[in-house]
Amino acid sequence: MPEVAEVAHVCALLRRNVLGYTISKVNLNHDPLLFPVLKDSPNPEKELKELKSSLTDSVINSVGRHGKYFWIRLNNNRVLLMHFGMTGMVKLHNVKSHLIMMEGGGDKKALAKLKKAENGDHKEDDANEEEQEWPPRFSKFNMELTKNNHTIELAFVDARRLGRVRLLSGDEIETDEGLLNTRPLNALGPDYSKPEVLPKKIKPFVFGDPDPDHHGRPRLSVLDFNKLILSKKKPIKSLLLDQAFFAGVGNWVADEIVFQARIHPNEVISSKLPYDLETIHPVIQKLYDSLIGICEEAVKVEGDVSQFPKDWLMLYRWGKGRKEKRKTPQGYVLDHVTIGGRTSCYCPDLQKMIKVESHSKRQKKA
């Protein structure tokens, strides 16, 4: 599933390439899963035509993101809000993306590419037939965008049809802060890739975070984070995946966070540490720092795995069913465990369960 970094990259691609463009042509599939507005409509065909009409001739003013959601803000006070689900992606025709989906052997491709680069071979591989095909395979809707006689084609692809696309309008979404207070974004927690305060001087955007503004939903302070962790009686991996608390964190990001924090993914931290709201335990401080560090760094490089730090787990966590167990570049053997129905990769030598401390400070919640 595309997570916070992959969504940021798509948002960055859009910001670099389509701002100021007019939507000149729209092709929409009649798909009530992708377009929820069609599901309960008494006249879905009419609804689809109205959706197409509302998009056509609109101008793209800006783009934004929060967690796994991203949006295109149009000049007619409408917002095209999108979520990729498990396999969704946005593609721009003839605009290169560095993203490599890890599932289905993508990790092998990424590692081979890294090895070639280390050996001095920086030649780009030729695009395969699937990448050259347009509209691309599994395209669910596509748009033609024009500006000054230049045309860009955009497609939303989704093999498993778990993505969601909504066209929103109304006074409540006039600002991005207002947008975050409407459904479904109002159910999300903070996006920890976004700083608490924006720098006073913002450089012209070229590469990196396309939307660092938290839009009125800042990440928790370490004290509030400490309170949250100590109040939850669930494995830390499951807690990190809860979008109500950690918007944008998915399976690989959560694995990376607990790996860097040296915490077992099945650890229930509140059952091991004293319930102390005044003092930050080193375990929680390291988890907090890892959460922010992983999210910020992954977004800063737009999910480009070739730019991830060398000690990250991400490239080596895949291939659960392969004959040989994976190892980190440092030689540590990796293993997998199922937590809350999700596969987690971890390093048994580095991520051990916390030893139980004295509970003298623990307080029972009322």
BAZASE-418475 format. One record per atom (N, C-alpha, C): residue in one letter; x, y, z. Coordinates in steps of 0.001 Angstrom, whole numbers, plus 500000, padded with zeros to 6 digits. Example, Ala and Ser with C-alpha at 12.3 -4.5 7.8 and 13.67 -1.06 7.14 Angstrom:
<sites>
a513190494310507800a512300495500507800a513200496700507800s512850497750507080s513670498940507140s512900500030507870
</sites>
This chain:
<sites>
m500835498800500000m500000500000500000m500872501253500000p500572502210499113p501289503492499186p501075504150500544e502172504558501161e502114505158502490e502520506624502404v502856507216503529v503059508661503568v504101509142502551a505193508391502367a506248508829501457a505828508731499996e505163507634499641e504730507446498266e503654508468497885v502754508747498828v501723509758498585v502371511134498416a503361511433499231a504063512709499104a504738512832497738h505298511725497239h505939511765495922h504934512083494828v503777511436494871v502748511708493863v502301513160493953c502116513638495172c501739515037495377c502814515973494816a504084515597495009a505198516392494479a505213516371492950l504966515206492350l504881515118490895l503815516067490352l502676516073491010l501585516953490577l501978518420490746r502591518750491870r502976520144492102r504006520610491078r504921519728490702r505955520101489724r505395520236488305n504328519502488016n503955519349486608n502593519879486189v501626520010487105v500274520302486611v499633521559487187l500295522304488058l499690523519488598l499429524509487469g498246525088487481g497867526045486450g497294525423485198y497259524101485152y496702523409483987y495176523327484094t494539523338482930t493085523193482843t492731521751482489i491734521224483172i491258519870482861i490384519961481612s490935519554480483s490240519727479207s489413518513478796k489746517352479326k489015516135478966k489054515169480143v487908514508480386v487801513583481516v487141512289481066n487773511165481414n487178509846481166n487049509124482502l485827508771482861l485565508131484151l484922506764483940n485397505776484669n484741504465484674n483568504480485648h482528503756485307h481412503611486240h481815502590487293d482425503091488364d482963502225489407d482515502746490766p481456502158491342p480947502645492630p481889502413493806l482905501557493636l483898501395494691l484880502561494681l485357502911493513l486310504016493395l485632505354493678f484415505533493159f483662506773493349f482486506481494295p482673506666495607p481615506327496572p480293507031496320v480330508200495669v479098508945495415v478134508156494537l478650507205493756l477802506415492863l477082505285493591k477624504871494733k477137503664495408k475675503772495819d475293504881496435d473937505031496947d473094505982496100s473610506365494951s472869507298494100s471710506597493392p470520507225493370p469399506622492636p469617506640491124n470508507532490678n470801507635489250n472303507784489053p473050506684489172p474518506765489104p475050507287487773e474368506988486676e474836507475485377e474774509003485323k473695509560485860k473567511015485915k474628511603486832e474866510931487951e475882511382488912e477266511399488259l477549510370487473l478847510277486796l479012511407485784k477943511727485064k477989512824484097k478204514159484793e477552514345485939e477729515590486692e479149515699487240l479709514581487664l481090514563488145l482049514959487023k481821514382485864k482657514696484699k482518516163484307s481278516655484325s481030518052483966s481679519019484960s481646518670486261s482231519533487287s483746519630487159l484373518552486703l485830518544486551l486280519249485276t485526519091484204t485923519632482911t485980521159482952d487057521709482417d487347523150482342d487772523756483679s487934522935484710s488461523434485976s489964523633485858v490491524576486632v491930524855486647v492513524346487969i493659523674487887i494322523136489080i495109524249489758n494663524621490954n495293525720491686n496405525265492621s496193524141493293s497181523691494270s496972522211494557v497927521644495282v497804520257495739v498136520224497220g497634519217497897g497911519073499322g497882517611499714r498320517329500953r498368515945501418r498263515909502931h497753514785503420h497767514493504860h497658512990505002g498680512374505604g498677510931505749g498664510238504402k497695509343504201k497587508608502939k496614509267501969y496072510401502350y495173511162501471y495945512292500788f495511512623499580f496035513804498901f494912514407498077w495101515664497706w494021516340497002w494538517342495978i493674517595495008i493888518626493999i492824519689494214r493253520903494487r492308521991494710r492085522730493384l490812522876493016l490439523469491739l489955524910491921n489881525648490813n489541527066490883n488067527325491168n487212526313491061n485772526497491257n485327526084492668n486248526237493623n485990525888495025n485584524427495175r486216523588494365r486038522147494513r487390521508494805v487336520360495469v488547519622495820v488379518178495377l489350517688494612l489369516281494211l490234515547495224l489581514815496112l490248514132497225l490456512666496864m491694512169497049m492017510812496623m492754510026497696h492521508708497661h493210507754498537h493521506529497687f494736506013497789f495180504938496897f494694503547497294g494228503365498531g493897502011498946g495151501148498966m495038499900498516m496171498976498542m497092499113497343t496534499352496163t497352499287494945t497173500482494026g496550501540494491g496322502692493635g497590503492493364m497563504266492285m498684505137491941m498221506135490878v498832507299490870v498611508290489817v499819508291488900k499556508258487600k500631508302486614k500423509491485681l501528510130485341l501524511199484347l502259510684483113h501607510770481960h502192510228480738h503494510942480381n504540510150480188n505873510646479812n506531511494480902v506058511358482133v506707512004483270v507244510885484162k508543510832484333k509185509722485039k508969509809486543s508734508643487136s508643508516488584s509686507508489053h510333507797490184h511352506877490702h510758505777491587l509460505830491835l508857504854492748l508963503432492201i509314502520493090i509320501088492780i508451500404493831m507368499776493382m506508499057494313m507222497765494725m507373497552496022m508188496455496527m507547495078496367e506214495031496368e505536493745496261e505839493089494915g505761491769494880g505934491037493625g507335491093493065g508337491231493925g509723491228493466g510308492599493200g509546493651493521g510076495003493327g511305495283494161d511391494614495328d512563494806496185d513828494305495499k513719493190494741k514877492667494006k515320493654492936k514348494236492265k514653495230491235k515358496443491842a514858496900493002a515456498061493658a516877497771494124l517096496578494683l518443496205495148l519411496053493985a518929495495492870a519784495350491681a520169496720491138k519220497647491173k519490499009490700k520507499701491601l520390499490492905l521348500066493841l522745499500493625k522821498196493393k524116497553493166k524781498081491904k523994498282490852k524534498844489614k525088500239489857a524354501034490621a524804502402490910a526096502399491719e526201501461492674e527427501357493475e528626500963492623n528346500251491527n529407499840490607n529670500866489518g529045502033489655g529285503112488705g528389503112487491d527410502210487439d526505502148486296d525231502899486646h525089504117486125h523936504953486436h522966505041485258k523126504146484293k522253504157483123k520850503729483528e519861504494483059e518476504163483367e518010503008482494d517228502100483096d516655501007482324d515591501539481373d515484500905480213d514444501291479268d513075500963479841a512100501807479521a510738501571480000a510179500303479377n509463499515480148n508874498312479598n507554498653478902e506952497632478285e505744497866477515e504618498407478381e504525497896479617e503462498345480501e503586499827480804e504826500315480984e505039501722481267e504769502594480044q504950502042478847q504724502808477628q503252502821477231e502481501850477700e501066501743477347e500281502918477939w499393503496477115w498539504585477609w497174504529476947p496085504661477692p496067504702479154p496670503430479750p497270503556480908p497947502391481501p496955501318481949r497472500134482141r496657499020482615r496025499355483972f494813498926484177f494039499144485406f493681500616485621s493689501398484539s493290502801484651s491808502883484983k491474503650486024k490087503797486455k489485505134486052f490324506143485952f489896507388485314f491134508111484818n490963508872483763n492090509641483244n491605511009482785m492528511949482825m492212513328482465m493294513877481540e492871514738480663e493796515459479787e493891516887480302l495106517328480577l495339518649481149l496082519513480145t495669520761479996t496296521636478994t496680522982479600k497775523535479066k498241524859479464k499183525381478380n498847526533477826n499691527146476794n500031526156475669n499013525475475164n499170524516474061n499993523287474417h500242523089475700h500949521888476147h499955520980476858t500056519692476596t499112518728477160t499827517687478014i499254517392479172i499723516311480040i498536515399480308e498773514102480234e497722513133480524e497957512512481901l496901512447482670l496947511911484033l496010510714484138a496467509665484805a495620508481485012a495704508020486458f494568507613486994f494503506979488308f494329505489488058v495335504703488451v495282503258488223v495087502542489562d494385501403489512d494128500664490749d493700499247490399a494624498295490564a494339496908490200a493274496282491094r493276496609492375r492375495942493320r491129496755493653r490999497932493086r489807498774493235r489498499096494695l490533499358495457l490337499737496853l490615501218497081g491005501925496025g491208503361496121g489869504080496205r489914505354496577r488698506151496681r488947507548496112v487965508046495356v488057509377494758v486754510113495045r486868511307495617r485689512108495945r485883513532495426l484838514116494869l484855515526494490l484029516276495521l484700517122496305l484053517838497399l483830519299497043s482790519882497608s482517521300497412s481837521848498653g481746523174498754g481090523795499900g482003524748500643d481400525618501427d482159526636502153d483144526032503145e482798524854503691e483633524260504741e484986523785504220i485135523649502900i486418523176502361i487177524276501618e486811525533501865e487488526636501182e488972526690501510t489343526224502711t490747526178503119t491140524730503392d492439524473503358d492911523115503658d492641522743505111e492676523737505996e492359523459507398e490889523050507533g490026523726506791g488616523351506794g488406521973506196l489168521668505143l489074520358504499l489391519241505480l490414519448506326l490788518421507293l489740518219508380n488815519157508491n487757519026509482n486467518455508900t486538517968507658t485379517331507035t485678515842506825r484621515052506674r484797513622506431r485447513398505077p486322512393504955p486771511443505980p488039511900506711l488561513083506357l489837513527506932l489732513870508413n488522514182508882n488379514568510284n488626513406511253a488675512187510713a488925511015511572a490403510689511706l491260511445511030l492688511138511013l493445511852512124g494508511205512566g495409511824513529g496438512684512810p497456513139513526p498503513960512919p499332513174511908d499919513902510983d500893513349510031d502270513759510559y503035512771511038y504299513069511720y505440513427510777s505176513441509478s506196513916508544s506201515436508471k505202516067509078k505045517518508971k505531518205510240p506334519251510102p506876519944511274p505786520676512044e506062520922513319e505099521660514145e504942523089513663v506049523698513219v506026525086512755v506749525168511416l506136525832510449l506784526014509157l507897527051509265p508986526880508504p510037527906508503p509490529225507961k510043530336508469k509559531651508045k509820531892506563k510968531400506091k511296531552504675k511194530198503985i510280530083503044i510083528837502316i510663528975500913k511594528095500586k512231528140499280k511272527665498194p511477528119496959p510647527616495851p510736526100495765f509613525464495538f509588524002495560f510261523408494328v511162522461494582v511815521709493521v511650520214493762f512013519787494946f511970518371495301f511810518262496807g511124517198497253g510971516977498686g509518517015499101d509252517607500257d507891517653500783d507081518702500029p506041518286499284p505264519243498505p504257520032499332d504004519572500566d503016520239501419d503348519981502880p504296520751503450p504717520517504834p503777521110505884d502742521815505466d501804522436506398d500927521366507053h500797521405508375h499961520403509046h498478520781509025h498156521941508497h496764522368508304h495934522277509585g496547522722510677g495818522787511938g495793521495512729r496532520492512276r496582519231513014r498035518859513296p498686519555514235p500110519318514505p500351517980515192r501561517474515049r501906516232515734r501977516482517247l501798515426518004l501815515536519453l503198515914519962s503224516631521064s504484516844521779s504920515522522369v506163515447522800v506644514192523373v505886513830524654l505451514838525414l504684514565526631l503314513975526308d502653514533525298d501349514004524907d501498512634524230f502582512461523492f502866511160522880f503081510107523970n503805510478524997n504053509587526132n502731509150526768k501828510097526946k500524509791527533k499729508838526647l499787509071525340l499075508209524397l499588506770524463i500915506608524384i501506505262524375i501197504517525667l501280505210526797l501047504556528089l499570504256528343s498696504843527541s497261504617527735s496706503512526850k497516503003525923k497024502016524964k497549500616525279k496626499663525351k497006498281525670k496928497426524414k497764497767523436k497813496997522200k499249496974521686p499601495993520871p500971495939520339p501338497232519621i502580497645519761i503004498931519206i502850498964517689k503072497829517020k502885497805515563k501430498119515206s500489497508515910s499074497761515647s498705499205515947l499250499758517018l498957501144517381l499468502113516314l500673501874515822l501238502749514796l500432502721513501l499761501600513233l498966501487512010l497596502147512136d497236502566513329d495934503188513557d495957504620513026q495235504854511930q495249506164511271q494627507261512129a493863506884513134a493288507882514031a494351508536514904f495526507910514986f496627508458515778f497853508799514944f498099508025513868f499330508195513088f498998508146511592a498494509250511080a498076509300509679a499276509121508751g499138508191507820g500190507971506830g501102506813507125v501098506327508369v501957505199508730v501291503911508259g501991503167507420g501519501876506941g502474500783507375n502399499652506713n503126498469507170n504642498651507155w505191499149506043w506653499240505988w507170500365506872v506443501489506947v506884502601507793v506846502194509267a505780501490509665a505686501037511058a506818500072511405d507112499142510479d508235498221510713d509547498982510864e509722500006510039e510962500794510091e511076501540511415i509967502097511876i509968502865513126i510389501991514300v509760500824514432v510092499977515589v511471499333515436f511903499125514191f513264498604513979f514294499622514446q514134500863514030q515091501904514424q515019502192515919a513839502008516510a513691502232517953a514116501017518766r514415499901518060r514836498646518712r513754498129519671i512513498134519174i511369497626519932i510740496476519158h510388495407519834h509714494292519183h508342494771518702p507949494443517471p506661494950516956p505445494478517731n505572493363518465n504441492848519239n504447493334520685e505349494255520985e505473494766522351e504283495650522728v503703495393523908v502689496271524478v503414497122525521i503817498309525102i504706499135525929i504070499488527268s502764499758527268s502103500185528508s502087499095529573s502287497841529142s502290496739530113s503661496530530741k504661497240530231k506030497032530715k506613498243531444l506177499434531067l506769500636531653l505869501240532718p506453501947533692p505651502634534702p504751503683534063y503567503850534624y502634504869534120y503054506224534689d504047506820534056d504624508083534520d504426509130533433l503572510120533695l503265511137532690l504202512341532747e505069512356533727e505973513498533893e507361513221533327t507808511973533430t509150511608532971t509039510760531708i509818511111530691i509796510374529423i510806509231529508h510308508018529467h511189506850529492h512015506807528200p513286506392528267p514123506315527056p513499505498525921v512762504457526259v512104503645525221v511109504491524437i510326505287525143i509317506119524491i509970507283523762q511020507857524326q511726508942523644q512310508456522319k512903507266522332k513495506724521113k512424506403520072l511277505914520534l510168505632519627l509655506920518993y509520507952519789y509054509266519301y510027509834518270d511310509783518584d512322510289517659d512343509476516362s512167508168516469s512158507312515278s510942507605514409l509791507776515035l508560508088514307l508734509346513472i509222510398514092i509399511661513381i510515511541512347g511626510941512739g512774510839511839g512477510032510590i511816508890510740i511495508035509593i510524508737508664c509458509303509227c508451509968508395c509032511176507657e509794511990508364e510377513174507727e511366512793506633e512245511846506917e513275511470505950e512663510814504723a511698509923504911a511072509237503781a510369510222502857v509725511238503441v509044512254502629v510057513187501969k511121513519502681k512143514435502146k512741513918500846v512885512583500727v513441511992499501v512339511416498610e511081511779498940e509920511367498141e509839509845497948g510174509102498977g510056507654498901g511038506980497969d512101507682497600d513117507105496711d514029506195497540v513852504883497386v514577503936498232v516088504014498036s516529504502496890s517971504621496647s518600505701497518q517761506576498082q518263507647498947q518008507384500430f517411506246500746f517195505916502154f518535505631502836p518635505927504129p519864505592504866p520198504105504748k521480503799504762k521941502421504542k521518501460505661d521217501994506841d520847501104507944d519339500913508070w518585501349507048w517137501163507103w516763499726506745l515679499263507307l515167497916507101l514420497766505781m513877498828505263m512844498796504237m513134497874503057l514307497956502485l514620497171501286l514790495679501567y514882495311502820y515207493921503164y514073493195503892r512916493854504019r511816493307504815r510847492461503988w511051492365502693w510101491703501808w510467490231501584g509572489516500923g509864488126500570g509717487159501710k508620487244502439k508393486377503594k508452484891503223g507921484533502060g507843483123501694g509054482579500965r510112483367500828r511296482899500105r512087481884500933k512854481055500250k513564479953500903k514540480442501962e515353481403501615e516361481888502563e515856483129503288k516108483185504580k515720484354505351k516573485554504949r515922486699504909r516642487914504524r517558488384505648k518583489127505258k519514489711506213k519687491187505913t520013491951506942t520368493345506741t521780493409506159p522188494544505601p523568494668505101p524611494430506192q524200494614507449q525127494394508574q525175492918508998g524376492065508332g524418490631508604g523393490120509588y522489490952510060y521470490509511008y520351489772510273v519977488623510779v518907487818510179v517549488425510528l516667488459509542l515326489010509737l514293487895509801d513218488158510484d512138487180510600d510805487916510466h509723487140510368h508404487723510214h507463487172511275v506518488010511692v505510487616512659v504215488322512266t503096487667512510t501794488262512205t501230488919513455i500897490211513326i500371490988514453i499103491691513989g498006491366514623g496749491988514241g496376491737512792g496760490566512286g496440490218510908g497388490792509884r498397491528510309r499364492138509388r500745491516509586t501442491282508482t502789490730508550t503777491808508965s504600491475509940s505637492401510418s506996491753510242c507942492531509742c509323492077509646c510112492723510776y510952491918511426y511747492455512522y513051491677512632c513945492197513450c515239491566513670c515284491016515097p515208489695515268p515183489108516622p516387489490517480d517549489675516855d518746490000517631d518721491432518175l518010492311517502l518021493724517870l516719494197518508q515631493502518213q514326493934518710q513774492891519694k514121493078520937k513706492135521978k512589492741522825m511816491881523444m510748492356524323m511358493095525517i510689494128525968i511173494933527086i511058494141528395k512079494245529193k512021493606530507k511071494400531400v510265493677532149v509266494323533004v509939495139534088e509505496415534223e510033497262535280e509066497276536464s509498497895537539s508636498031538713s507372498789538351h506253498332538834h504983498979538550h504546499905539695s505465500287540520s505101501097541686s504498502443541277k504908502929540090k504392504212539636k503157504063538761r502822502816538452r501708502605537527r500380502996538184q499562503667537428q498254504069537917q497206503430537044k496145502962537633k495066502394536844k494164503507536338k493833503373535075k492924504359534498k491518504155535086a490863505246535291a489502505160535845a488548504568534825
</sites>
